[in-house]
């Protein structure tokens, strides 16, 4: 029999090392290697004797029709693709104190009031703490089954019973443990095994399993990366503690659109839904301020209008500074290079600050033209025409490329009272009724300067 020995496992990627090191060779994470007890015997291969052959079927069979479970929170249902799917597993992550437990407790109460049996199992809080939150939120009368447990063996015995709940919430998966493993709760082996056992029960009994996950300082789910592959949907709850608004974003969803967002507002009575996020992100917007452009973007299936702010100021240092909030800094450097090379706008001797108002982070390339418009407006100290929205992708040659779902973006702008739109050049087939919007098609980035009162091509500024 092999001698039992300890091993050193990275808690970020699961790589096994022969000895402790400060940095993992596989994922380059620092201080993520933890000593764990290894198995006393080497696992043997699987024998084919006594196995039962897997039964195969065809693709043309009728799928089982399972009605989604609507939570009553429209923003949460939207992010999930129309409600919770029976037999699915969801992973909800977010920073500490962002409101994950509050959101799930509200959803559990609404589901229970609608007749769905819900079990809320907490490994971090006592029963009285959950009751205090329920009283504060006005949810104490909801028939939610509460439990405080961390042993997976005990939890599975309750969830695998004939009268088990239809929806189970585990808060959080990092606090659960399997007593057959010697490693501590939260380690790679414990998280992976606990999640596997819970998901197996949910698939077999048709339950909806919701797992709450902690996040690392980089903002990713703590524990093994395989955890995100095991579940059917991964939702991130984002926001700043100083800001009352929260964003629920789907980064993976087997039953709906990815990158879908739900917007909530944190109040004294819990999380309140924001029906029109565009009005939220445009709060305080002024058309008379230079360096401001309204971008018509798409988040999942929802068109969202957001303000992009730019500030261009002469630098007092030898190297100009570039500061970005809510957008890709590499993308900003590319737009500045295109403006300088193709349009003669020299920003090399100026500090450039870019901000996406409202706390939203934009990742789609359709914001290129709006960023360029904000930079040109800030450099010329001239605001864009009143009530104007902008979208389009900018290429390295200075050309402006089309983006998807242009009609949805224009309809959202028209509904909010905008009058003009700077968009990429369209073909005859792509030209549709845009209502009262005045469309200015921008084929080349230099055409953007014609929309201002200044000359078409600005005068280049010599470097200081």
Secondary structure, DSSP 8 states (H G I E B T S, - for coil): -----EEEEETTT--EESS--SB-TTT--BS-EEEEE--SS-------TT--------TTS-------B--S-HHHHHHHTSSB-TT-EEEEEE-TTSSHHHHHHHHHHHHHHTT--EEEEESSS-HHHHHHHHHHHT-TTS--EEEE--BHHHHHHHHTSTT--SEEEEE-GGG-B-TT--S-TTSHHHHHHHHHHHHHHHHHHT-EEEEEE-B-TTSSBSS-THHHHHSSEEEEEE--TTSSEEEEEEEEETTS-TT-EEEEEEETTEEEE-S-HHHHHTTT--TTSTTEEEEEEEETTEEEEEEEEEEEEE-SSSS--EEEESS-HHHHHHHHHHHHHHH----TTEEEEEEEGGG----SGGGHHHHHHHHHHHHHT----SSEEE--EE-TTSBEE--S-HHHHHHHHHHTT--EEEEE---TTT----TT-EEEEESBGGGGGGGSSS-SS-------
